Amino acid sequence: MSILLGFMLRKPHMQRPLRKIAHSRVGLSSLVVLVFFVVIGVTDSIHFKDTESQTQDVISLLDYFAKPLINRSEKTYSAPFSAYQYSKENITHADGRSEWGYPRLQHGGAHLDNPEQQKARDIALKVLTALLRSCGVLLLAFLLVVWVFRRQSIKYLQVPSINMALLTCAVLFTVFYTLGYLSTFYHVLGTDKVGEDVFYQAIKSIRTGLVIGSLTTLIMLPLAILFGILAGFFRGWVDDAIQFIYTTLNSIPGVLLIAASILMVQVYMANHAEDFNSLLVRSDMRLLFLCLILGVTSWTGLCRLLRAETLKLREMEYVQAATALGVSRSTILWRHILPNVMHIVLISVVLDFSSLVLAEAVLSYINIGVDPTTYSWGNMINGARLEMARDPIVWWSLTASFVFMFTLVLAANLFADTVRNAFDPRRADHD
């Protein structure tokens, strides 16, 4: 990705839309949200052995910082900020007396003697404490940024888009710091059926969504760019062969192809159990194979766009002149065709990212997505669908997955709209 960005920055016709993106308040703010999610995903991708535990399990850097959430599991469901279990049980008191009621949680609100009277005031005080701490950190960070900008004679703080991006950073830091601080005392998003913290599940699912979106894109891009440009430039039998390939792929129902592929992977892992004796290895294998299948089946749309654009570019005067002067075809493809289709590639990448994140949720909902042991928003929705019929209803798992997925997809779509508008040649004359 850094090579692609450096390639674009050297092209004059790419610098104008990139500057336009940098001056878009909505685009830059949504990019900050995406980068924030990426940082969490990268933190969850750094694994090492936990030498502090007796079993020395392999954990991620995110798991290391989230140990208070992992170690504070309950027996079963509990509502957000609740100090009691969500379902009634037979409670036996110290004096031998038993009653049918809601037992106290082991960790959530355990510091309260009388939750009914103390909880509201306690939550308000802890929110205020978290806000004051986060404001102090943000103030120090702001003073450091101003000092660096003045020392370097940079006037970026006068640009509205930069101010909006900094404000977005401040809001994200404040919200997540407050939730993290409250999570050491309460289950801010409740717990699931086995008592695991839902806030921890939602954060862990970020990595799965990002891997599905980014890795699938990396698999899709080479196929789409190669076949699309070759089909449009050479035409003839090359074009016919490539069209036959992607037409055949499009004729196969995608859900059935993914289901058949996942079933094959499961059969292979069952027949070679000695090579997949870890749940982490099995879940990562299924995740990577799902990305591979999605990448193989989703490159056809971009390939068609690149083929159509290449058919137009090969008839342009500068390409015809290069051909008449005896320039090799490979040089024409590299210097004249590829740079002039990169705007379509960039627009398609940012547009397809959100659709791939949603695709994982849909596939996991029908049990042909990632492994059930993998943290993902689709698995959270799949696990919560049966609990929607309970009385009283268990709503927080579905709500948490929806909010996190909605935030990521909305930020990706807003950034995609900014990129599309910046690279739209019809808008260049109005700027």
N, C-alpha and C positions, 0 to 999 in steps of 0.2 A: 504494500500500500504506500509506503514511503517513496519507493521508486516511481510509482504512478503519479504521486503528488509532485515530486521533483520534475518529472517529465512535463506535467501540465504547467508548472510555474515558469518553465523556460519558453513556452509558446505565447507570443503576444495575444493571439486571439482567445487564449484561455485565461489570461490575466484579468481582462475586463470583467467577465462574469464572476471570477473568484473575488475580485474587489467588491463587486456588488453583493455577494454573499456576506462578506466581512462587514458591510455597512447595513445589513438587514438586522433589525432588532429581534424579530421573531426567529429568523434563521439562526442567529448566533446564540440566542437563548435556548432554542431546541437542541443545538449542537452541544451546549454545556450539559444539558440533561442526558444526552446520549453518552458523552464522555464520562459523566458521573456513573452511569450504569456500566460502562466498559471498565472503569476502575474497580468496581465491585466484582465484576466477572473475572477480571485478571487476578484479583486478590484471592478469589475462590479457586483459581486454576493453579496456584503455586502450592504444591504438596510437599510434605516432609513427614518424617516419623516423629511422633509425639513421645519424646523421651521422659516426659513427666508422668505419663500413664504407665500402669503396670503391663498392659498388653502391647504398648508401643505401636498403636495403630497409625496408619497413614492418614493425616488430616491436612486440610488446606489452611492457608494463612487466615482466611475468613473464619474458619472453625476455631482457630486459636484465640481470636479476639472475641468470638461469640460463645466462648465456653460457659458464661453465666446463663445463656439461653439454653444451651444443650443440657447442662446439668440440672436445670430446674424443671424437669418434666413432671407432669401430674399423672393421675390415674386414668382420667378420661376427659370428656368435654368440659370446658369452662368458658364462659362468655368473656369478652374483652373487659379488662379492668375489674373482673369479678374476684371476690375472695372466697367464693363458694363453688362447689361442683355443680354442673348444669343438671344432673339427674339425681333424683332422690335415692337414698340408701338407708339401711337400718344402722343408726348411729348408736354406739355403746359408749356411755360416759364413764368417767373414772369411778363414780360411785356405784357402777353396775346398772344404772338406769339406761334403758334403750328407748329410742324414738325413731320415727320415720321422717327424715328431713334431708336437707342439703348439707353434706359435710364440708368442713373448711378445707381449703386447698393447702397443700403442703408448703408451697412456695409463694404463690400469688397472694399478695396482701397479708402474708403471715406476720408482718411486723405490727399489724393493727390488733388491738384488743377488742374493739367494738366497731367492725367495718361499717355497720349501718350509719353510725354517727360520725365516724372519723374519716371515711374514705374520700368524700368530696373535698374536704379541707386539705387532706394529705396530698391528693392528686394536684390540687391547685398550687400548693406550696412547692411541690416537686417540679411542676411545669415552670413556675416562676424561677426556681433555682437553675433549671436547665437553660432557660432563656437568658438569664443574666450571665451564666458561664459562656454560652455560645456568643453572646454580644461582646464579651470581653475578648474572646479569641478573634472574632471578626474585626474588632477595633484595632487590635495589634496587627492583624494581617493587612488591613486597609492602610495603616500608617506605614507599614513596610512597602507596600505597593507604591504609595505616593512618593516615598523617599527614593525608591529605585527609579521611578519614572522621572522625577526631577533631576536626579543625578545623571541620568542618561539623556536629559532634555527631550523626553518623550511626552507628547501631548495627547496620548490615547484617552485620557480621562475626559477630554472634551468631545469625544465621539459618542453619540447616543447609544450606538449598538454595543460599545464596550461597557458603558455604564449599565445597560440592561443585562449583559452577560455577567457582570460582577454581582448585580442584584440577584440574579438567578442562583449563582453560586452561594450567596449568603442565605437565601431562602432554603436551598437544599441542605446546606450544612446545619442550619438551625432546626429544621424539621427532623432530620435523621438523628441529630445529637439528642434532641428532646425525646424522641421515641426510644433511642438506645438507653438513655438515662432512666426513663420510666420502666424499661424492660427489666432492670435489675430489681424492681420491686413488684411489678405487676406483669401479667400477660396482656400486653397492649392490644393484641389482636386475637386473644383467646388461645385455646388449645384444641387439638383435633381429637379423634376417637381414642388414640393411644396416649393422649396427654402431652404430645409434642407441641412446642410453641409455634403458632401459625406465622408470627412475624419472622421467625428464623426460616421457616419453610419458604416464605415469599421471597426473602433475600437470596436464599440458596438457589431459587428457581431462575434468578437473573442470568446465571452462567449458562444454563441450558438454552434459554431463549437467544442469548448472544451467539452461542456456538452454532445453533441451528441457522441463524440468520447469516453469520459471517462465513462459516466454513462451507455452507451450501453455495454461497455466492462465489467463493474462491474456486469451487469445483465447476460451477456453471460458466464463469467468465471465459476461461480458455477455449472451451468448446464453442460457445456462442461467437466469440470474436474470430476464431480460426475459420469455422465453417461459414459464418455469415459473409466475411470478406472474400473468401475463396469462391463462394457461390456467385457473388455479385460481380467479381472481377473477371473470372475466367469463363463464366457462363457455360454453354454447351453441356457436355456429358458430366462435367464436374458439378454444375448447378443441378442437373437432373438427379444425380446420385445423392447429393446433400438434401434436396427437397424430398426425395423418397425416404431418407432416414428420418427426418423430423416429422414428416407426415405419418409415417408408421408409428413413431412414438406417440404422437398426438391421438392416434386412433385407439390406443390402449388406455382404458380407464385408469387414471392415476392412483386412486384408492386401492383398486384390486392389485395393481403392480406393487405398490408399497406393502400391502398385506402379504402378498406371496413372498416378497423378498425378506420381510421380517420373519415370516414362518421358516424360511430356509435358514436364516441365521440362527434361530432358536434350535432347529434340528441339528445344525452343525455343532453348536455349543453343547447340546445334550450328548452328542456322540463323541465329543472330545472334552469331557468334563475335567480331565486332568489339566488341561491348558486354561480352563476358566473356572478355577476353584475359588475365586474371590468375587464377591458381589460388585465391587468397584470395577473390576475388569469386565465383568459381564455387562454392566450397565453402560460403560464407556464404549464397548464394542457395538452394542446396539445403537447407541447414539451416533457413533461415527458412520455406521452403515446406513442409518436413516438419512444423515446428511448426504451421503454418497448417492442414495436413490433419489432424493429430492433434487440434487444437483444434476443428475443425468436426465431427469424428466422435466426440468424447468428451464433449460437453455434454449428451447425452440422459439419462444416468443422474441427474445432479444436477437436470436439468429435471423429471424425474418426481417426485423427492423434494420439490422446491419446489412443484410443482403440488398434491401431496397435502397438504402443510402449509398452503398457502393456502386450499384447500377447507375445511380445519378452521377456520382463523382467520377467514374471512369470515362464519362463523356465530357467532362469539363476541359477547358482549353489547356490548362497547365498540365493535366495528365496526358492529353493528346500530344502536347509539345514534348514532354519528357519521353513518350514512346517514339516519336519521330526522330529525336536526337539519339536514340539507341540506348537509353537508360534501361537497365535490367528490370525485370518485373518485380523481383524481390525488393529493389531499392524504391520503386514506385509505391509498392504496398507499404513499406516501412515509413517513408518520408512524406508521402502525399495522401494515401488513403487512411492509414491508421490514425494519424493526428486529427483528421477531420471527421472521424466518427467517434472520438472519445467523449464528446458531449452527450451522445446518445447512451454510451456505456455508463457514464456517471449517473445520468438521470435514471436509467433502468435499475442500477444497483441500489440507489437510495429508495426507489419506489418498491422494489421487490423485497427489501429487507423486512419491512413491516408485515407483508403478506406471508413471509416464511415463518415469522414469529407466531402469527395467527394459525398457520398451518400446523405447527407443532401442537398447539392447544387442541385443535380439532382432531388430529390424529390420535393424540393421547386420550382424548375423551372417548374414542371408540376402540381403545385398547390396541391400536396398531402403531403407536408412536414410540416414545422412549420407554425404557424399562420401568416397570412399576416402582422399583426401588429408587429411581432417579428423581431428584427434586425438580419439579417443573410445574408451571401454572396449569398445564393440561391435566396432569395427574391430580392436582389439587381440586380442579373442577370435577374431574371424574369421581374423586372420592367424596365430594360434597353433594353430588346429585341425588344420592339416595337419602341423605340427611335432610333434604328440603321438605320431605313429607313427614318429618317428625313433628310432634306437638309437645313442647314448643319447638319452633323451627331452629335449626343450626345454620346460621346465615354467614358467619364471619369468614369461613374458609373460602367460600365462593366470592365474597366481597373483597377479601384481601388479594386473591389472585386477579380479580377483575381490575382493581385499582392499579396494581403494579403493571399488569400487562397493558392496560389502557394508557398509562403514563408513557411507557416505552414506545408503544405504537403511535400515540399522538405526537410525541417528539420526533419520531422518524418521519411521519407524514408531513409535519410542518417543515422540517428541514428539506424533505423531498420537494415540496411545493416551492420553497425558496430556490433550490437548485434548478428546478425546471423553469422558473421565471427568469433566473439569471442567464440561463443558456438558451432561452427562446429568442431567436433572431428577430422575431416580429416585435419584441419589446425593446430592442436595442435602440430604435429610432426615437423612442419616447423618453428615454432616460437622459 
